[in-house]
Amino acid sequence: MHILLIHQAFAALGEPGGTRHHEMARYLIACGHRVTILASQVSYLTGDQPGSDRVEIDDAGVVIRRCYTYTGYHRSFFHRVFSFLSFMFSAFFAGLSVKDVDIVWGTSPPIFQGVTAWALARLKHVPFLFEVRDLWPYFAIAVGVLQQPFLIRLSEGLERFLYRHSDGVVVNSPGYVEHVRTRGAKKVELVPNGVDASMFSPAARGKVFRAQHELGDAFLVLYAGAHGMSNDLDVVLEAADRLRERKDILFAFVGDGKEKTRLQAEAQSRRLSNVRFLDPIPKTEMPEALAAADAGLAILKPIDAYRLTYPNKVFDYMAAGRPVVLAIDGVMRTVVEQAEAGLYSPPGDPLALAEAVTHLADAPERCVRMGKAGRSYVLEHFDRAQLSDTMAVIMQKMCSTSMSDG
C-alpha cells in the first residue's frame, strides 16, 4: 500500500512532541508499504519552523513533506484557527501531487485536516481512514476554549460529517468508542496509544542528564509534555510548594506550551527551589531524561471529558520502568491500577498529589516493583509494533473492500 497521512502536528523522532505516527510509519515501511506524510512547517509544541515546502526522506524511507502553515499558533484562539485553516488548504494542494495513493489517513486534532484527507481520498477514489486522537470539539467545549454557540454548532457539524463520510474510524482510547459511534461513525476500531519499549532501559540512571541540568541526587518527579491549559500544572506547583521543606524531592517539567512562561513566573514568585523547567527535547533524548527520573507524572484538569483519554506519556513512563503518579481519572487510571504501576491522585488536588509523591519518595523498593510491573504490562498490551501491525491490517481490509466495491 501507498499510505498518505495528513498530520499538521506530526513530530519526527528527532523533534519534540508525540511521535506515534513516525514510529508507526517506520514500522509500515519495514513491512513493505510506502508512507508519505504531509506535515506542518511549524512545530505545534515549540513554534520552531523546520521549513516550508521541504521534502525529507528519513533513514527508513518515510517521505515527509512540510507544508506552509501560518505561524501564529500560540497567540490566541483566532490565530490558532487561522493556522489550522492555512495547513488545511496547503496540505490539500500538496496532496494533489502525491501519486499512486491507496489510502488517505487523516488524523484529528486539529479536525480541519480531516476535511483535507476526506477531499483527497474522494478525488483519488481511495478509502478515507479517519483517526481520532482527541475528541474535538468536545474537549474544547469542556475546558471553555470554545464557547460561542454558533462555532460550537459548526464544529459539531463538521465532526459528524467526518465520522459519517469516513470509510473507517480509528480511536486511540477505548473511552472514545461510544462518543464517535453516537455521532455517526459506522466502522470503529481501537488502536490505542502505546510505546516502543526497546527505546528505554529501566536499569539506566540518567547520570548525564542529571549532571547536565544540575538536578543533583534528589527524588526526581518528571513531567514530560505540553504546558497548556488542559495540563493543570498549577496544581503541581501548589504540591511543590507544600513540599518545599523536603529537600530530597525535586519536580522537573520537560516540554513547552502556551502556559510555560506564566508557570515559570509563578514558580519564581513562590520561590520554589524544588522546581525546574527544562527545554523540550526530541523523542530520541527522552530515554535519557526518563532514566534520570524516579517517577513520571501525568496530570489533566479535573473534568469528566478527560476520563476518556490515554495520554501517551504514561506508556513512556511505564516502558522506562518508572512508577507513575497519575492525576487523571478514568480509563488511564484503570490501566495503571491493573498494571500496579503507580499511584492515583485525584485530579485538581495538590495535597493528594504531594502525599502521593512523598509516599513514593519514602518507598524506594515499592518504586522498583511498580516500575518493573509497568514495563511488563506495556510489553504485553501496548507494544508499538503490535499496534502498528493492527493499523496495517485495518488499512489493508479497507483497501480490499474498496477494490471489491469498485
Secondary structure, 3 states (H helix, E strand, C coil): CEEEEEECCCCCCCCCCCCHHHHHHHHHHHCCCEEEEEEECCCCCCCCCCCCCEEEECCCCCEEEEECCCCCCCCCHHHHHHHHHHHHHHHHHHHHCCCCCCEEEEEECCCHHHHHHHHHHHHHCCCEEEEECCCCCHHHHHCCCCCCHHHHHHHHHHHHHHHHHCCEEEECCHHHHHHHHHCCCCCEEECCCCECHHHCCCCCCCHHHHHHCCCCCCEEEEEECCCCHHHCHHHHHHHHHHCCCCCCEEEEEECCCCCHHHHHHHHHHHCCCCEEEECCCCHHHHHHHHHHCCEEEEECCCCHHHHHCCCHHHHHHHHCCCCEEEECCCHHHHHHHHHCCEEECCCCCHHHHHHHHHHHHCCHHHHHHHHHHHHHHHHHHCEHHHHHHHHHHHHHHHHHHHHHHC
